Amino acid sequence: MSVMTITGAEWNRQGITREVILIGRYAIKVPRIVYGWRMFLCGLLANMQEREFARAGWPELCPVTFSIPGGWLVVMRRARPLTPAEWSDFRPYDFCNLDDRVIPAEAKYDSFGVLDGSIVAVDYGN
């Protein structure tokens, strides 16, 4: 796991297209350039997608509190990771495939978290 702690912040470098910096109550997502220009562009697009989907106000999505146009930066509220028990009880396919919409999140443990007592998608920029 590629998480570094710098002066109280956690820096998650696991993603191919984006890095996430966790500071206090916030998660800051920025595009990564390490894997080349194409992946950097995908990171910009993922941030722009999360910004646009968050505007819909769907309760299944972790809200974006701030963003810079063009996908340069997205700030979300920080959700608590799911516990192993919560994950084993969770049905990501049912969560993402609703009658009136599809939540664009991968069925991976780290794509979801708990915010204000409810499970939300924290990574929905694909």
Backbone hydrogen bonds, N-H to C=O, Kabsch-Sander energy under -0.5 kcal/mol:
donor,donor_aa,acceptor,acceptor_aa,energy
3,V,1,M,-1.0
4,M,2,S,-0.5
4,M,11,W,-2.4
6,I,4,M,-0.6
6,I,9,A,-2.7
9,A,6,I,-2.6
10,E,22,L,-2.5
11,W,4,M,-3.7
12,N,10,E,-0.6
12,N,20,V,-3.7
13,R,2,S,-3.0
13,R,11,W,-0.7
19,E,30,V,-2.8
20,V,12,N,-2.3
21,I,28,I,-2.9
22,L,10,E,-3.6
22,L,20,V,-0.6
23,I,21,I,-0.7
23,I,26,Y,-2.3
26,Y,23,I,-2.4
27,A,76,M,-2.5
28,I,21,I,-2.9
29,K,27,A,-0.5
29,K,74,V,-3.1
30,V,19,E,-2.2
32,R,17,T,-2.6
36,G,33,I,-2.1
40,F,36,G,-2.0
41,L,37,W,-2.5
42,C,38,R,-2.0
43,G,39,M,-1.9
44,L,40,F,-2.1
45,L,41,L,-2.5
46,A,42,C,-2.5
47,N,43,G,-2.2
48,M,44,L,-2.2
49,Q,45,L,-2.6
50,E,46,A,-2.5
51,R,47,N,-2.1
52,E,48,M,-2.2
53,F,49,Q,-2.9
54,A,50,E,-2.4
55,R,51,R,-1.1
56,A,52,E,-0.5
56,A,53,F,-1.6
57,G,54,A,-1.6
58,W,53,F,-0.5
61,L,58,W,-1.6
62,C,121,A,-2.7
65,T,63,P,-0.6
65,T,75,V,-2.7
66,F,75,V,-1.6
68,I,73,L,-2.3
71,G,68,I,-1.2
72,W,68,I,-0.6
73,L,68,I,-0.7
74,V,29,K,-1.8
75,V,66,F,-3.2
76,M,27,A,-2.7
77,R,63,P,-1.3
78,R,25,R,-3.1
79,A,77,R,-0.6
80,R,114,V,-2.8
82,L,112,F,-0.6
87,W,83,T,-2.6
88,S,84,P,-2.2
89,D,85,A,-1.6
90,F,86,E,-1.2
95,F,91,R,-2.4
96,C,92,P,-2.4
97,N,93,Y,-2.0
98,L,96,C,-0.9
98,L,101,R,-1.9
103,I,96,C,-2.8
105,A,103,I,-2.2
106,E,123,D,-0.5
108,K,106,E,-2.4
111,S,108,K,-2.0
112,F,109,Y,-1.2
113,G,120,V,-2.3
114,V,80,R,-3.0
115,L,118,S,-3.0
118,S,115,L,-1.9
120,V,113,G,-2.9
121,A,60,E,-3.5
122,V,111,S,-2.3
123,D,111,S,-1.4
126,N,124,Y,-0.9
